[in-house]
Amino acid sequence: MVPSAFAYSIFKTLYKPNQPFCNLIRRQTPKAFGCQSYATHKRFYRRTDIVQSENYWEVTLDHRRLKTPNGNVLKVGTEQLARAIAAEWDAQNETIAQPTMHLTALCNTALDNPGKLTSHDIAIYLLDYLSTDTLLFYSEEEKDLRKLQENKWRPVLDWFQKRFGITQEISFGLEPPPVSNETRAKLARHFLSYEFAALNAIYFGAEALKSPILMLACVDQYLEPKEAVMLARLEEEYQLVRWGRVPWAHELNQAELTSRVAAALLVIHTSVEKHTASVKKSSEKGAA
């Protein structure tokens, strides 16, 4: 699948007109995810649109340019991403449900950078996070769970090691497995090859999955967002099969995590496409 087609598939994951969880998420998110204190606003606009401004794209609400919390005009590098953000705003009903607007939040964070982070800061965080990656901790006591983890997680770990030419140990207890300097160096180079907005999105997705490895597998299109979420929730699903589940809560959580990962991937892949197109254009000019 070419990158543009992959990005479009992510867009469909985020915005399916008949998606059964849309209204449920809108109603239950504040209760389910501890977001009861966020400020709510009534929808104050009738239509959304996008406009091109030089080499960037902007989103408009009733012809007024959308701005970040710090007052910066929300600009993105591709038409694809701008349309997805506009769709996110268009999908709001009478009340704007901010916790569900992951694309807007990601782009706001990249532009405002409230933590004053650099790409190196995010890369170091991801490298430190690796030793606590969900996929590196196998059950020590429950044999059935360990067998399930080996069957489901091992192929992803094998892909990860082959993809980056590394060897990574796993843990069968609470002690984090060691991460070699060679592994850190190779992954650092990989992370720093992305633009800031894309790297910020990788961090966002890794946080949602509790796994930089799963997020990297999604970025490389080895896994789809739904697959990664199921693997991240493997132990929880194992326990739910044994002890039962609340009728809607677990499906809601799964849908929410999937939307977070899909939003991050859309930002990443549109950033990569823009960078690739710019490099290609520069090479063609040089050849001419």
Secondary structure, DSSP 8 states (H G I E B T S, - for coil): --HHHHHHHHHHHH--TT-TTHHHHHHHHHHHTT-TTS--EE---S-EEEEEETTEEEEEETTEE-B-TTS-B-EES-HHHHHHHHHHHHT--SEE-GGG-HHHHHHHHHHH-TT---HHHHHHHHHHHHTT-GGGB--SS-HHHHHHHHHHHHHHHHHHHHHHT-----BSSSS-----HHHHHHHHHHHTTS-HHHHHHHHHHHHHHT-HHHHHHHHTTSS-HHHHHHHHTHHHHHHHHHH---TTHHHHHHHHHHHHHHHHHHHHHHHHHHHHHHHHHHHHHHH-
